[in-house]
Amino acid sequence: MAWIYILLAGLEEVISVVAMKYVDGFKHKKPIAVMGVGFMASFYFLSQAMQEIAIGIAYAAWSGIGTIGIAIVGILRFKEKMNILQFIFLSLILVGVVGLQLAS
Amino acid sequence: MLVFAAAILEILWASMLKDADSVMMWILIFILIVASFLLLIKAYKFIPIGIAYAVFVGIGTVGTYIVSITILGEATSKQQVAFLILLLIGIIGLKLTTKEERE
């Protein structure tokens, strides 16, 4: 069950961060609401998962899912181009964040 | 770069979260969280969200980690330092390979 919470928290995080893209200088109200509710839901699910899973592992999984998810949405939804170097450096950040949390 | 400013605010609030014990502290933390997200939203206009968010998370992790070993005096291991170096390479690399778009 804890891992389902982490998955939900990660998905909510992706939704919230993507909503941030649409906020666009606060001209639009709806994305702000989506963002606020999304972050609250995300932190709630994360705290639920932490009841059963160690904090470091839960946080590593959560930030990993979020980072990968957002990069994928960026490429598919917003047609962002990523070259091979950027992809490699992004992977290094991912390995670093997850590794550091697991090693702590 | 706005992402860096956003991430530095993130380090501040994440570090304060550990020993927040008064209403004033919580209010300050909340303000810092909001400010860091506002900066991130601004940064999205100039750089791709996938890259902006990865850098934001990366700097936040490096910063809170450095705070925890320097100020809070937590122990560190070779493994952790190795991952820290990987993270820094990733952040600096993305900064160098990403062009900021002007509106």
N, CA and C atoms of all chains as a GROMACS GRO file, in nm:
protein
  621
    1MET      N    1   0.083  -0.120   0.000
    1MET     CA    2   0.000   0.000   0.000
    1MET      C    3   0.086   0.126   0.000
    2ALA      N    4   0.197   0.121   0.075
    2ALA     CA    5   0.283   0.238   0.085
    2ALA      C    6   0.338   0.277  -0.051
    3TRP      N    7   0.369   0.176  -0.135
    3TRP     CA    8   0.424   0.206  -0.266
    3TRP      C    9   0.320   0.267  -0.359
    4ILE      N   10   0.193   0.229  -0.338
    4ILE     CA   11   0.086   0.291  -0.417
    4ILE      C   12   0.076   0.439  -0.380
    5TYR      N   13   0.093   0.468  -0.249
    5TYR     CA   14   0.093   0.608  -0.204
    5TYR      C   15   0.205   0.686  -0.272
    6ILE      N   16   0.323   0.623  -0.278
    6ILE     CA   17   0.438   0.692  -0.340
    6ILE      C   18   0.411   0.720  -0.487
    7LEU      N   19   0.352   0.621  -0.555
    7LEU     CA   20   0.319   0.637  -0.696
    7LEU      C   21   0.220   0.753  -0.714
    8LEU      N   22   0.117   0.755  -0.628
    8LEU     CA   23   0.017   0.862  -0.634
    8LEU      C   24   0.082   0.997  -0.606
    9ALA      N   25   0.170   1.001  -0.505
    9ALA     CA   26   0.238   1.126  -0.470
    9ALA      C   27   0.322   1.174  -0.587
   10GLY      N   28   0.391   1.082  -0.653
   10GLY     CA   29   0.475   1.117  -0.767
   10GLY      C   30   0.392   1.171  -0.882
   11LEU      N   31   0.278   1.107  -0.908
   11LEU     CA   32   0.190   1.151  -1.018
   11LEU      C   33   0.132   1.289  -0.989
   12GLU      N   34   0.091   1.310  -0.864
   12GLU     CA   35   0.037   1.440  -0.825
   12GLU      C   36   0.143   1.548  -0.843
   13GLU      N   37   0.267   1.511  -0.813
   13GLU     CA   38   0.375   1.607  -0.825
   13GLU      C   39   0.391   1.648  -0.972
   14VAL      N   40   0.386   1.548  -1.061
   14VAL     CA   41   0.400   1.577  -1.204
   14VAL      C   42   0.287   1.671  -1.249
   15ILE      N   43   0.163   1.637  -1.208
   15ILE     CA   44   0.048   1.719  -1.246
   15ILE      C   45   0.066   1.863  -1.199
   16SER      N   46   0.111   1.878  -1.074
   16SER     CA   47   0.127   2.013  -1.017
   16SER      C   48   0.232   2.094  -1.091
   17VAL      N   49   0.345   2.029  -1.119
   17VAL     CA   50   0.454   2.102  -1.184
   17VAL      C   51   0.416   2.140  -1.327
   18VAL      N   52   0.341   2.051  -1.394
   18VAL     CA   53   0.295   2.083  -1.529
   18VAL      C   54   0.194   2.198  -1.523
   19ALA      N   55   0.108   2.197  -1.419
   19ALA     CA   56   0.012   2.306  -1.402
   19ALA      C   57   0.086   2.439  -1.386
   20MET      N   58   0.202   2.435  -1.320
   20MET     CA   59   0.282   2.556  -1.301
   20MET      C   60   0.318   2.620  -1.435
   21LYS      N   61   0.342   2.534  -1.532
   21LYS     CA   62   0.377   2.583  -1.665
   21LYS      C   63   0.263   2.666  -1.724
   22TYR      N   64   0.140   2.625  -1.692
   22TYR     CA   65   0.023   2.693  -1.748
   22TYR      C   66  -0.015   2.819  -1.672
   23VAL      N   67   0.042   2.836  -1.551
   23VAL     CA   68   0.006   2.952  -1.471
   23VAL      C   69   0.043   3.080  -1.546
   24ASP      N   70   0.161   3.078  -1.608
   24ASP     CA   71   0.200   3.183  -1.702
   24ASP      C   72   0.175   3.325  -1.654
   25GLY      N   73   0.250   3.364  -1.552
   25GLY     CA   74   0.237   3.502  -1.505
   25GLY      C   75   0.105   3.532  -1.437
   26PHE      N   76   0.038   3.430  -1.385
   26PHE     CA   77  -0.085   3.444  -1.307
   26PHE      C   78  -0.200   3.505  -1.383
   27LYS      N   79  -0.199   3.485  -1.514
   27LYS     CA   80  -0.314   3.532  -1.593
   27LYS      C   81  -0.430   3.434  -1.578
   28HIS      N   82  -0.396   3.307  -1.553
   28HIS     CA   83  -0.500   3.205  -1.543
   28HIS      C   84  -0.515   3.156  -1.400
   29LYS      N   85  -0.641   3.145  -1.356
   29LYS     CA   86  -0.668   3.106  -1.218
   29LYS      C   87  -0.671   2.953  -1.201
   30LYS      N   88  -0.723   2.883  -1.301
   30LYS     CA   89  -0.746   2.739  -1.285
   30LYS      C   90  -0.616   2.660  -1.257
   31PRO      N   91  -0.509   2.685  -1.331
   31PRO     CA   92  -0.386   2.610  -1.304
   31PRO      C   93  -0.334   2.632  -1.162
   32ILE      N   94  -0.358   2.752  -1.105
   32ILE     CA   95  -0.312   2.777  -0.969
   32ILE      C   96  -0.384   2.684  -0.872
   33ALA      N   97  -0.515   2.666  -0.894
   33ALA     CA   98  -0.593   2.577  -0.809
   33ALA      C   99  -0.544   2.433  -0.824
   34VAL      N  100  -0.523   2.392  -0.949
   34VAL     CA  101  -0.476   2.255  -0.976
   34VAL      C  102  -0.342   2.233  -0.905
   35MET      N  103  -0.256   2.334  -0.913
   35MET     CA  104  -0.124   2.327  -0.854
   35MET      C  105  -0.132   2.314  -0.701
   36GLY      N  106  -0.212   2.399  -0.641
   36GLY     CA  107  -0.224   2.398  -0.494
   36GLY      C  108  -0.277   2.266  -0.443
   37VAL      N  109  -0.388   2.220  -0.503
   37VAL     CA  110  -0.448   2.094  -0.461
   37VAL      C  111  -0.351   1.979  -0.488
   38GLY      N  112  -0.284   1.984  -0.604
   38GLY     CA  113  -0.190   1.878  -0.641
   38GLY      C  114  -0.076   1.864  -0.543
   39PHE      N  115  -0.016   1.976  -0.505
   39PHE     CA  116   0.095   1.970  -0.409
   39PHE      C  117   0.049   1.921  -0.273
   40MET      N  118  -0.068   1.965  -0.231
   40MET     CA  119  -0.118   1.919  -0.101
   40MET      C  120  -0.141   1.769  -0.103
   41ALA      N  121  -0.204   1.721  -0.212
   41ALA     CA  122  -0.229   1.577  -0.225
   41ALA      C  123  -0.097   1.501  -0.229
   42SER      N  124   0.000   1.557  -0.302
   42SER     CA  125   0.128   1.492  -0.317
   42SER      C  126   0.198   1.477  -0.182
   43PHE      N  127   0.202   1.586  -0.105
   43PHE     CA  128   0.268   1.580   0.027
   43PHE      C  129   0.191   1.489   0.122
   44TYR      N  130   0.056   1.487   0.109
   44TYR     CA  131  -0.023   1.400   0.195
   44TYR      C  132   0.010   1.252   0.168
   45PHE      N  133   0.010   1.215   0.038
   45PHE     CA  134   0.040   1.075   0.003
   45PHE      C  135   0.183   1.038   0.046
   46LEU      N  136   0.275   1.134   0.029
   46LEU     CA  137   0.414   1.109   0.067
   46LEU      C  138   0.425   1.083   0.217
   47SER      N  139   0.352   1.164   0.296
   47SER     CA  140   0.360   1.145   0.441
   47SER      C  141   0.297   1.012   0.482
   48GLN      N  142   0.191   0.972   0.407
   48GLN     CA  143   0.129   0.842   0.434
   48GLN      C  144   0.228   0.729   0.406
   49ALA      N  145   0.299   0.740   0.293
   49ALA     CA  146   0.396   0.637   0.255
   49ALA      C  147   0.508   0.628   0.358
   50MET      N  148   0.546   0.743   0.415
   50MET     CA  149   0.657   0.746   0.511
   50MET      C  150   0.624   0.676   0.642
   51GLN      N  151   0.495   0.649   0.664
   51GLN     CA  152   0.457   0.573   0.783
   51GLN      C  153   0.514   0.432   0.774
   52GLU      N  154   0.525   0.381   0.652
   52GLU     CA  155   0.567   0.242   0.636
   52GLU      C  156   0.708   0.227   0.578
   53ILE      N  157   0.746   0.323   0.492
   53ILE     CA  158   0.877   0.314   0.427
   53ILE      C  159   0.970   0.418   0.488
   54ALA      N  160   1.101   0.386   0.498
   54ALA     CA  161   1.198   0.481   0.552
   54ALA      C  162   1.194   0.611   0.474
   55ILE      N  163   1.212   0.722   0.545
   55ILE     CA  164   1.199   0.855   0.483
   55ILE      C  165   1.290   0.873   0.362
   56GLY      N  166   1.417   0.832   0.376
   56GLY     CA  167   1.514   0.849   0.267
   56GLY      C  168   1.470   0.778   0.140
   57ILE      N  169   1.423   0.653   0.157
   57ILE     CA  170   1.380   0.573   0.041
   57ILE      C  171   1.254   0.632  -0.021
   58ALA      N  172   1.159   0.670   0.065
   58ALA     CA  173   1.034   0.728   0.014
   58ALA      C  174   1.064   0.855  -0.064
   59TYR      N  175   1.151   0.941  -0.008
   59TYR     CA  176   1.181   1.067  -0.074
   59TYR      C  177   1.255   1.045  -0.206
   60ALA      N  178   1.347   0.947  -0.207
   60ALA     CA  179   1.422   0.916  -0.329
   60ALA      C  180   1.328   0.871  -0.440
   61ALA      N  181   1.235   0.781  -0.405
   61ALA     CA  182   1.141   0.729  -0.504
   61ALA      C  183   1.050   0.840  -0.555
   62TRP      N  184   1.005   0.923  -0.462
   62TRP     CA  185   0.914   1.033  -0.496
   62TRP      C  186   0.981   1.133  -0.591
   63SER      N  187   1.102   1.179  -0.556
   63SER     CA  188   1.168   1.277  -0.642
   63SER      C  189   1.210   1.215  -0.775
   64GLY      N  190   1.245   1.085  -0.772
   64GLY     CA  191   1.280   1.016  -0.896
   64GLY      C  192   1.163   1.009  -0.992
   65ILE      N  193   1.047   0.965  -0.942
   65ILE     CA  194   0.927   0.956  -1.026
   65ILE      C  195   0.891   1.094  -1.080
   66GLY      N  196   0.898   1.194  -0.992
   66GLY     CA  197   0.862   1.330  -1.032
   66GLY      C  198   0.952   1.382  -1.143
   67THR      N  199   1.084   1.364  -1.126
   67THR     CA  200   1.178   1.418  -1.224
   67THR      C  201   1.164   1.351  -1.360
   68ILE      N  202   1.153   1.217  -1.359
   68ILE     CA  203   1.137   1.143  -1.485
   68ILE      C  204   1.004   1.182  -1.551
   69GLY      N  205   0.898   1.182  -1.470
   69GLY     CA  206   0.765   1.211  -1.523
   69GLY      C  207   0.758   1.349  -1.588
   70ILE      N  208   0.818   1.448  -1.521
   70ILE     CA  209   0.812   1.584  -1.572
   70ILE      C  210   0.895   1.598  -1.700
   71ALA      N  211   1.010   1.530  -1.704
   71ALA     CA  212   1.091   1.534  -1.826
   71ALA      C  213   1.015   1.474  -1.944
   72ILE      N  214   0.944   1.362  -1.919
   72ILE     CA  215   0.868   1.295  -2.025
   72ILE      C  216   0.753   1.385  -2.073
   73VAL      N  217   0.679   1.443  -1.977
   73VAL     CA  218   0.569   1.532  -2.015
   73VAL      C  219   0.622   1.651  -2.095
   74GLY      N  220   0.737   1.704  -2.052
   74GLY     CA  221   0.797   1.818  -2.121
   74GLY      C  222   0.825   1.786  -2.267
   75ILE      N  223   0.875   1.666  -2.290
   75ILE     CA  224   0.911   1.627  -2.427
   75ILE      C  225   0.786   1.598  -2.510
   76LEU      N  226   0.690   1.523  -2.451
   76LEU     CA  227   0.571   1.481  -2.526
   76LEU      C  228   0.469   1.594  -2.542
   77ARG      N  229   0.439   1.662  -2.430
   77ARG     CA  230   0.331   1.759  -2.430
   77ARG      C  231   0.374   1.895  -2.482
   78PHE      N  232   0.495   1.937  -2.441
   78PHE     CA  233   0.537   2.072  -2.478
   78PHE      C  234   0.641   2.072  -2.590
   79LYS      N  235   0.664   1.953  -2.646
   79LYS     CA  236   0.757   1.939  -2.759
   79LYS      C  237   0.895   1.999  -2.727
   80GLU      N  238   0.937   1.979  -2.603
   80GLU     CA  239   1.070   2.029  -2.568
   80GLU      C  240   1.175   1.936  -2.626
   81LYS      N  241   1.276   1.995  -2.681
   81LYS     CA  242   1.382   1.912  -2.739
   81LYS      C  243   1.493   1.894  -2.636
   82MET      N  244   1.543   1.773  -2.631
   82MET     CA  245   1.651   1.746  -2.539
   82MET      C  246   1.761   1.676  -2.618
   83ASN      N  247   1.882   1.731  -2.615
   83ASN     CA  248   1.988   1.663  -2.687
   83ASN      C  249   2.054   1.558  -2.598
   84ILE      N  250   2.145   1.480  -2.658
   84ILE     CA  251   2.202   1.366  -2.587
   84ILE      C  252   2.279   1.410  -2.462
   85LEU      N  253   2.349   1.523  -2.470
   85LEU     CA  254   2.423   1.574  -2.353
   85LEU      C  255   2.329   1.608  -2.239
   86GLN      N  256   2.220   1.679  -2.273
   86GLN     CA  257   2.123   1.717  -2.170
   86GLN      C  258   2.062   1.594  -2.106
   87PHE      N  259   2.036   1.492  -2.190
   87PHE     CA  260   1.979   1.368  -2.139
   87PHE      C  261   2.075   1.301  -2.040
   88ILE      N  262   2.204   1.301  -2.074
   88ILE     CA  263   2.305   1.239  -1.987
   88ILE      C  264   2.314   1.314  -1.853
   89PHE      N  265   2.321   1.449  -1.860
   89PHE     CA  266   2.333   1.527  -1.738
   89PHE      C  267   2.208   1.513  -1.651
   90LEU      N  268   2.090   1.505  -1.716
   90LEU     CA  269   1.967   1.487  -1.641
   90LEU      C  270   1.968   1.352  -1.569
   91SER      N  271   2.022   1.250  -1.637
   91SER     CA  272   2.031   1.117  -1.576
   91SER      C  273   2.126   1.120  -1.457
   92LEU      N  274   2.236   1.197  -1.469
   92LEU     CA  275   2.332   1.208  -1.358
   92LEU      C  276   2.264   1.269  -1.235
   93ILE      N  277   2.184   1.373  -1.257
   93ILE     CA  278   2.113   1.435  -1.145
   93ILE      C  279   2.022   1.333  -1.078
   94LEU      N  280   1.952   1.258  -1.163
   94LEU     CA  281   1.858   1.157  -1.113
   94LEU      C  282   1.932   1.053  -1.028
   95VAL      N  283   2.043   1.001  -1.082
   95VAL     CA  284   2.122   0.901  -1.010
   95VAL      C  285   2.174   0.960  -0.879
   96GLY      N  286   2.220   1.086  -0.886
   96GLY     CA  287   2.273   1.152  -0.768
   96GLY      C  288   2.169   1.170  -0.659
   97VAL      N  289   2.050   1.220  -0.697
   97VAL     CA  290   1.945   1.245  -0.598
   97VAL      C  291   1.900   1.114  -0.533
   98VAL      N  292   1.870   1.015  -0.617
   98VAL     CA  293   1.820   0.888  -0.564
   98VAL      C  294   1.930   0.817  -0.484
   99GLY      N  295   2.054   0.817  -0.537
   99GLY     CA  296   2.165   0.750  -0.469
   99GLY      C  297   2.195   0.812  -0.334
  100LEU      N  298   2.194   0.944  -0.330
  100LEU     CA  299   2.225   1.015  -0.206
  100LEU      C  300   2.122   0.984  -0.097
  101GLN      N  301   1.995   0.979  -0.138
  101GLN     CA  302   1.890   0.949  -0.040
  101GLN      C  303   1.904   0.806   0.012
  102LEU      N  304   1.934   0.713  -0.081
  102LEU     CA  305   1.944   0.572  -0.041
  102LEU      C  306   2.068   0.547   0.044
  103ALA      N  307   2.174   0.624   0.020
  103ALA     CA  308   2.299   0.605   0.094
  103ALA      C  309   2.295   0.671   0.231
  104SER      N  310   2.194   0.755   0.254
  104SER     CA  311   2.188   0.827   0.382
  104SER      C  312   2.131   0.739   0.493
  105MET      N  313   2.037   3.303  -1.308
  105MET     CA  314   1.931   3.208  -1.348
  105MET      C  315   1.830   3.189  -1.234
  106LEU      N  316   1.706   3.202  -1.270
  106LEU     CA  317   1.599   3.200  -1.169
  106LEU      C  318   1.589   3.067  -1.094
  107VAL      N  319   1.621   2.958  -1.165
  107VAL     CA  320   1.612   2.826  -1.102
  107VAL      C  321   1.704   2.819  -0.980
  108PHE      N  322   1.820   2.882  -0.991
  108PHE     CA  323   1.915   2.878  -0.880
  108PHE      C  324   1.862   2.951  -0.758
  109ALA      N  325   1.801   3.067  -0.782
  109ALA     CA  326   1.743   3.143  -0.672
  109ALA      C  327   1.630   3.063  -0.606
  110ALA      N  328   1.546   2.999  -0.690
  110ALA     CA  329   1.435   2.919  -0.639
  110ALA      C  330   1.488   2.805  -0.552
  111ALA      N  331   1.596   2.742  -0.599
  111ALA     CA  332   1.651   2.627  -0.528
  111ALA      C  333   1.716   2.669  -0.397
  112ILE      N  334   1.777   2.787  -0.395
  112ILE     CA  335   1.840   2.833  -0.271
  112ILE      C  336   1.734   2.858  -0.164
  113LEU      N  337   1.619   2.914  -0.205
  113LEU     CA  338   1.509   2.932  -0.110
  113LEU      C  339   1.459   2.795  -0.062
  114GLU      N  340   1.461   2.697  -0.153
  114GLU     CA  341   1.416   2.564  -0.116
  114GLU      C  342   1.507   2.504  -0.008
  115ILE      N  343   1.640   2.525  -0.024
  115ILE     CA  344   1.735   2.475   0.075
  115ILE      C  345   1.705   2.537   0.211
  116LEU      N  346   1.676   2.668   0.210
  116LEU     CA  347   1.646   2.738   0.335
  116LEU      C  348   1.527   2.676   0.407
  117TRP      N  349   1.415   2.660   0.333
  117TRP     CA  350   1.297   2.610   0.404
  117TRP      C  351   1.309   2.464   0.443
  118ALA      N  352   1.374   2.386   0.357
  118ALA     CA  353   1.388   2.244   0.389
  118ALA      C  354   1.475   2.226   0.514
  119SER      N  355   1.576   2.312   0.529
  119SER     CA  356   1.662   2.303   0.647
  119SER      C  357   1.590   2.350   0.772
  120MET      N  358   1.506   2.454   0.756
  120MET     CA  359   1.433   2.507   0.872
  120MET      C  360   1.325   2.410   0.920
  121LEU      N  361   1.276   2.331   0.824
  121LEU     CA  362   1.169   2.236   0.855
  121LEU      C  363   1.207   2.143   0.970
  122LYS      N  364   1.337   2.112   0.978
  122LYS     CA  365   1.385   2.017   1.079
  122LYS      C  366   1.367   2.066   1.221
  123ASP      N  367   1.392   2.197   1.242
  123ASP     CA  368   1.375   2.243   1.380
  123ASP      C  369   1.276   2.359   1.390
  124ALA      N  370   1.167   2.345   1.315
  124ALA     CA  371   1.061   2.444   1.324
  124ALA      C  372   0.977   2.414   1.447
  125ASP      N  373   0.975   2.505   1.543
  125ASP     CA  374   0.897   2.476   1.663
  125ASP      C  375   0.810   2.594   1.708
  126SER      N  376   0.807   2.700   1.628
  126SER     CA  377   0.720   2.811   1.666
  126SER      C  378   0.634   2.852   1.547
  127VAL      N  379   0.525   2.924   1.577
  127VAL     CA  380   0.435   2.969   1.472
  127VAL      C  381   0.509   3.061   1.374
  128MET      N  382   0.596   3.147   1.429
  128MET     CA  383   0.673   3.238   1.345
  128MET      C  384   0.758   3.161   1.243
  129MET      N  385   0.823   3.056   1.289
  129MET     CA  386   0.905   2.973   1.202
  129MET      C  387   0.822   2.915   1.089
  130TRP      N  388   0.703   2.864   1.123
  130TRP     CA  389   0.617   2.802   1.022
  130TRP      C  390   0.570   2.905   0.919
  131ILE      N  391   0.540   3.026   0.966
  131ILE     CA  392   0.497   3.131   0.874
  131ILE      C  393   0.611   3.164   0.777
  132LEU      N  394   0.732   3.175   0.833
  132LEU     CA  395   0.849   3.206   0.752
  132LEU      C  396   0.874   3.095   0.649
  133ILE      N  397   0.862   2.971   0.692
  133ILE     CA  398   0.881   2.857   0.602
  133ILE      C  399   0.780   2.862   0.488
  134PHE      N  400   0.654   2.891   0.524
  134PHE     CA  401   0.550   2.896   0.422
  134PHE      C  402   0.580   3.005   0.319
  135ILE      N  403   0.624   3.121   0.367
  135ILE     CA  404   0.657   3.231   0.276
  135ILE      C  405   0.770   3.191   0.182
  136LEU      N  406   0.872   3.125   0.236
  136LEU     CA  407   0.986   3.082   0.155
  136LEU      C  408   0.943   2.980   0.049
  137ILE      N  409   0.852   2.887   0.088
  137ILE     CA  410   0.804   2.786  -0.007
  137ILE      C  411   0.734   2.855  -0.124
  138VAL      N  412   0.642   2.946  -0.090
  138VAL     CA  413   0.568   3.017  -0.194
  138VAL      C  414   0.664   3.093  -0.286
  139ALA      N  415   0.762   3.163  -0.225
  139ALA     CA  416   0.857   3.243  -0.302
  139ALA      C  417   0.939   3.154  -0.396
  140SER      N  418   0.980   3.038  -0.348
  140SER     CA  419   1.062   2.952  -0.433
  140SER      C  420   0.982   2.899  -0.552
  141PHE      N  421   0.853   2.869  -0.530
  141PHE     CA  422   0.771   2.823  -0.642
  141PHE      C  423   0.742   2.935  -0.741
  142LEU      N  424   0.728   3.057  -0.690
  142LEU     CA  425   0.704   3.170  -0.780
  142LEU      C  426   0.822   3.188  -0.875
  143LEU      N  427   0.943   3.176  -0.820
  143LEU     CA  428   1.062   3.189  -0.903
  143LEU      C  429   1.069   3.077  -1.007
  144LEU      N  430   1.031   2.956  -0.965
  144LEU     CA  431   1.034   2.842  -1.057
  144LEU      C  432   0.935   2.864  -1.172
  145ILE      N  433   0.818   2.917  -1.140
  145ILE     CA  434   0.718   2.946  -1.244
  145ILE      C  435   0.774   3.045  -1.346
  146LYS      N  436   0.845   3.147  -1.296
  146LYS     CA  437   0.907   3.245  -1.384
  146LYS      C  438   1.012   3.179  -1.473
  147ALA      N  439   1.090   3.088  -1.413
  147ALA     CA  440   1.198   3.022  -1.487
  147ALA      C  441   1.144   2.939  -1.603
  148TYR      N  442   1.023   2.883  -1.587
  148TYR     CA  443   0.961   2.798  -1.689
  148TYR      C  444   0.944   2.871  -1.822
  149LYS      N  445   0.939   3.003  -1.815
  149LYS     CA  446   0.918   3.078  -1.939
  149LYS      C  447   1.041   3.072  -2.028
  150PHE      N  448   1.157   3.052  -1.965
  150PHE     CA  449   1.281   3.060  -2.040
  150PHE      C  450   1.347   2.926  -2.070
  151ILE      N  451   1.326   2.828  -1.984
  151ILE     CA  452   1.390   2.698  -2.008
  151ILE      C  453   1.289   2.585  -1.998
  152PRO      N  454   1.317   2.471  -2.066
  152PRO     CA  455   1.225   2.357  -2.067
  152PRO      C  456   1.195   2.307  -1.924
  153ILE      N  457   1.069   2.267  -1.898
  153ILE     CA  458   1.031   2.228  -1.762
  153ILE      C  459   1.108   2.105  -1.713
  154GLY      N  460   1.134   2.011  -1.802
  154GLY     CA  461   1.205   1.889  -1.759
  154GLY      C  462   1.340   1.924  -1.700
  155ILE      N  463   1.411   2.013  -1.767
  155ILE     CA  464   1.544   2.052  -1.722
  155ILE      C  465   1.537   2.142  -1.600
  156ALA      N  466   1.445   2.239  -1.601
  156ALA     CA  467   1.431   2.330  -1.487
  156ALA      C  468   1.403   2.252  -1.360
  157TYR      N  469   1.312   2.156  -1.369
  157TYR     CA  470   1.273   2.083  -1.249
  157TYR      C  471   1.386   1.993  -1.198
  158ALA      N  472   1.458   1.929  -1.290
  158ALA     CA  473   1.569   1.842  -1.251
  158ALA      C  474   1.677   1.923  -1.178
  159VAL      N  475   1.708   2.042  -1.231
  159VAL     CA  476   1.809   2.128  -1.168
  159VAL      C  477   1.760   2.174  -1.030
  160PHE      N  478   1.632   2.211  -1.023
  160PHE     CA  479   1.571   2.256  -0.897
  160PHE      C  480   1.583   2.146  -0.790
  161VAL      N  481   1.542   2.026  -0.824
  161VAL     CA  482   1.549   1.912  -0.731
  161VAL      C  483   1.696   1.883  -0.695
  162GLY      N  484   1.783   1.889  -0.795
  162GLY     CA  485   1.925   1.858  -0.773
  162GLY      C  486   1.991   1.955  -0.677
  163ILE      N  487   1.972   2.085  -0.700
  163ILE     CA  488   2.034   2.184  -0.612
  163ILE      C  489   1.975   2.175  -0.472
  164GLY      N  490   1.845   2.155  -0.465
  164GLY     CA  491   1.780   2.140  -0.334
  164GLY      C  492   1.841   2.026  -0.255
  165THR      N  493   1.865   1.913  -0.324
  165THR     CA  494   1.921   1.795  -0.257
  165THR      C  495   2.065   1.821  -0.212
  166VAL      N  496   2.146   1.876  -0.301
  166VAL     CA  497   2.286   1.907  -0.267
  166VAL      C  498   2.291   2.003  -0.148
  167GLY      N  499   2.210   2.109  -0.156
  167GLY     CA  500   2.212   2.212  -0.053
  167GLY      C  501   2.171   2.161   0.084
  168THR      N  502   2.058   2.089   0.089
  168THR     CA  503   2.011   2.040   0.219
  168THR      C  504   2.111   1.940   0.276
  169TYR      N  505   2.176   1.866   0.184
  169TYR     CA  506   2.276   1.768   0.230
  169TYR      C  507   2.396   1.839   0.290
  170ILE      N  508   2.443   1.945   0.224
  170ILE     CA  509   2.558   2.019   0.275
  170ILE      C  510   2.524   2.085   0.408
  171VAL      N  511   2.403   2.141   0.418
  171VAL     CA  512   2.361   2.200   0.544
  171VAL      C  513   2.361   2.094   0.654
  172SER      N  514   2.312   1.975   0.624
  172SER     CA  515   2.301   1.872   0.727
  172SER      C  516   2.439   1.826   0.776
  173ILE      N  517   2.540   1.826   0.689
  173ILE     CA  518   2.671   1.782   0.739
  173ILE      C  519   2.752   1.897   0.800
  174THR      N  520   2.734   2.019   0.751
  174THR     CA  521   2.814   2.129   0.806
  174THR      C  522   2.751   2.188   0.932
  175ILE      N  523   2.623   2.223   0.925
  175ILE     CA  524   2.561   2.290   1.039
  175ILE      C  525   2.506   2.191   1.142
  176LEU      N  526   2.439   2.087   1.092
  176LEU     CA  527   2.378   1.992   1.185
  176LEU      C  528   2.477   1.883   1.226
  177GLY      N  529   2.592   1.877   1.160
  177GLY     CA  530   2.697   1.785   1.201
  177GLY      C  531   2.666   1.638   1.182
  178GLU      N  532   2.588   1.605   1.078
  178GLU     CA  533   2.559   1.464   1.054
  178GLU      C  534   2.677   1.396   0.984
  179ALA      N  535   2.690   1.268   1.006
  179ALA     CA  536   2.803   1.193   0.950
  179ALA      C  537   2.788   1.176   0.798
  180THR      N  538   2.901   1.157   0.730
  180THR     CA  539   2.897   1.140   0.586
  180THR      C  540   2.978   1.017   0.546
  181SER      N  541   2.947   0.960   0.430
  181SER     CA  542   3.021   0.842   0.384
  181SER      C  543   3.076   0.867   0.244
  182LYS      N  544   3.171   0.782   0.204
  182LYS     CA  545   3.230   0.796   0.070
  182LYS      C  546   3.124   0.784  -0.039
  183GLN      N  547   3.033   0.689  -0.020
  183GLN     CA  548   2.923   0.669  -0.116
  183GLN      C  549   2.845   0.798  -0.138
  184GLN      N  550   2.811   0.863  -0.026
  184GLN     CA  551   2.731   0.986  -0.036
  184GLN      C  552   2.806   1.094  -0.111
  185VAL      N  553   2.935   1.106  -0.083
  185VAL     CA  554   3.015   1.208  -0.151
  185VAL      C  555   3.020   1.178  -0.301
  186ALA      N  556   3.030   1.049  -0.337
  186ALA     CA  557   3.034   1.010  -0.478
  186ALA      C  558   2.905   1.053  -0.549
  187PHE      N  559   2.790   1.026  -0.488
  187PHE     CA  560   2.661   1.064  -0.547
  187PHE      C  561   2.649   1.216  -0.556
  188LEU      N  562   2.704   1.283  -0.454
  188LEU     CA  563   2.700   1.428  -0.451
  188LEU      C  564   2.775   1.486  -0.571
  189ILE      N  565   2.890   1.425  -0.601
  189ILE     CA  566   2.972   1.472  -0.714
  189ILE      C  567   2.898   1.448  -0.846
  190LEU      N  568   2.833   1.330  -0.860
  190LEU     CA  569   2.754   1.300  -0.980
  190LEU      C  570   2.647   1.407  -1.000
  191LEU      N  571   2.580   1.440  -0.888
  191LEU     CA  572   2.474   1.540  -0.892
  191LEU      C  573   2.526   1.675  -0.941
  192LEU      N  574   2.641   1.716  -0.886
  192LEU     CA  575   2.698   1.845  -0.924
  192LEU      C  576   2.735   1.848  -1.072
  193ILE      N  577   2.793   1.737  -1.120
  193ILE     CA  578   2.828   1.729  -1.262
  193ILE      C  579   2.701   1.746  -1.347
  194GLY      N  580   2.594   1.678  -1.305
  194GLY     CA  581   2.468   1.687  -1.378
  194GLY      C  582   2.413   1.829  -1.383
  195ILE      N  583   2.416   1.898  -1.269
  195ILE     CA  584   2.361   2.033  -1.261
  195ILE      C  585   2.443   2.130  -1.347
  196ILE      N  586   2.575   2.125  -1.328
  196ILE     CA  587   2.662   2.217  -1.404
  196ILE      C  588   2.652   2.187  -1.554
  197GLY      N  589   2.647   2.057  -1.588
  197GLY     CA  590   2.636   2.017  -1.728
  197GLY      C  591   2.509   2.070  -1.793
  198LEU      N  592   2.397   2.059  -1.722
  198LEU     CA  593   2.270   2.108  -1.778
  198LEU      C  594   2.273   2.259  -1.795
  199LYS      N  595   2.334   2.326  -1.698
  199LYS     CA  596   2.343   2.472  -1.706
  199LYS      C  597   2.423   2.513  -1.831
  200LEU      N  598   2.529   2.440  -1.860
  200LEU     CA  599   2.614   2.475  -1.973
  200LEU      C  600   2.553   2.438  -2.108
  201THR      N  601   2.470   2.331  -2.110
  201THR     CA  602   2.418   2.286  -2.238
  201THR      C  603   2.279   2.342  -2.270
  202THR      N  604   2.220   2.414  -2.176
  202THR     CA  605   2.085   2.467  -2.200
  202THR      C  606   2.089   2.617  -2.228
  203LYS      N  607   2.036   2.653  -2.342
  203LYS     CA  608   2.028   2.796  -2.375
  203LYS      C  609   1.898   2.852  -2.322
  204GLU      N  610   1.907   2.969  -2.260
  204GLU     CA  611   1.785   3.033  -2.213
  204GLU      C  612   1.718   3.105  -2.329
  205GLU      N  613   1.587   3.077  -2.344
  205GLU     CA  614   1.515   3.144  -2.453
  205GLU      C  615   1.465   3.279  -2.406
  206ARG      N  616   1.482   3.376  -2.489
  206ARG     CA  617   1.428   3.509  -2.456
  206ARG      C  618   1.294   3.524  -2.524
  207GLU      N  619   1.204   3.593  -2.456
  207GLU     CA  620   1.071   3.610  -2.515
  207GLU      C  621   1.072   3.714  -2.626
   0.00000   0.00000   0.00000
